[in-house]
Amino acid sequence: MSAQRIVVVGAGASGLSAAWWLARAGASVTVLDKGLVGWEASGRNGGGCSHYQSPLFKEEQRLWPQMDELLGYPTEFSPERIVMAVTPRQLEQYHYIAQMNNRLGHRVDLLDASQVREAVPLAGDNCLGGIHYRFGGHANPHRTVQAYAWALQDLGGRIVQHSPVTGFQTAGGKVTAVESTSGTYECDAVAIAAGPQTGALAVQLGIDLPLAAARAEMIVTEPAPMMKLGGVDGNGLYGRQTLRGNLAYGGGPHEWVEFGELGPATKPSTPLTRNLARRLAELLPGAAHLNVIRSWAGVIEMTPDGRPVIDRRENVTLCTMSGVGFGLSPASGHAISDLVLNGRCSFTDIDKLGLSRFDGIEADWREQRGWLAL
């Protein structure tokens, strides 16, 4: 019996992870992307791996410590995170998060200001305290996306870059081939994990997936002295310290953009990067003297309720992760592979991630929420 031919649209973390899981299961996999591997949100995020509110959380936590071995390439995964507060409101919020997680059995320790400063030497006198996630952690997004790509190719999978999908061929309500600028790819099933483009591609198949696209930005500083724990969040920021000591941080505010403007709209915006730099200096006063040496922007997509969609219609599996795709990618890829091959997720209940929750949503849902491009 010949291997199933699967086309995955999107070479970000979710799509590549799904492709890798599918190839591990013996499928013949081709990944198509309109640009480069990991060029949008998957390469432009803080690298966090601590999504306790997701039904994929347990699988995320199980897999991340194993990913270097499973993929055969480094992800630079490092466990645990600290979240520190510089305002009373932040401290109250973080204590609430700690209490909620501890009730769920996910250990989070409360830290006073002196304990935070001991763990995070770059913190200043403005630190009011914080929390210590004893789960989760962070990884290097660029390293990880490349690791997925190489591991997939080691299993015989193919990645076609600079190959925008232009349409689909169907028969009997199922997709039989994916058309792109590089050619037509026959398939037994297709998985679409193309970030903000997922909604537009789904429409071509008669599937309504409501999405809004936003620009997400990151800054990177000169190297700082190495901290005991590289994953430090707070003050509305997410990020990490790299193995070279650089501080890589993002966190909005995000700007809503139109789908047709995704190319030029992803250029960094000086006012936003300046805002990130100011808040990072407030969070880590010991690093306030460091120069910002790089900034970049990517594109994230958001569903109306801010939660991911992972669902299957006929032989089409859809995935859109609403800004949490990187950290959940080991688990989401596993779930997508399960849906493609078996029609159900084998390790957890993902019904709450189904597309049917948006049935009947108002056509002007973006206007109602104020999610409009400037």
GIBELRA-V533898 format. One record per helix or strand. SS is the DSSP state (H for helix, E for strand). FROM is the first residue (numbers start at 0). TO is the last residue. If there is no record, write none. Layout:
ss=(SS | SS)
from=(FROM | FROM)
to=(TO | TO)
//
This chain:
ss=(E | H | E | H | E | H | H | E | H | E | H | E | H | E | E | E | E | E | H | E | E | E | E | E | H | H | H | E | E | E | H | H | H | H)
from=(4 | 12 | 27 | 40 | 47 | 56 | 66 | 77 | 87 | 107 | 112 | 128 | 140 | 157 | 164 | 173 | 182 | 188 | 196 | 211 | 231 | 236 | 246 | 254 | 258 | 269 | 284 | 291 | 308 | 315 | 324 | 350 | 354 | 364)
to=(8 | 23 | 31 | 42 | 47 | 63 | 70 | 84 | 102 | 110 | 118 | 137 | 153 | 159 | 170 | 179 | 185 | 191 | 202 | 220 | 233 | 240 | 249 | 256 | 264 | 282 | 286 | 301 | 312 | 319 | 341 | 352 | 357 | 368)
//
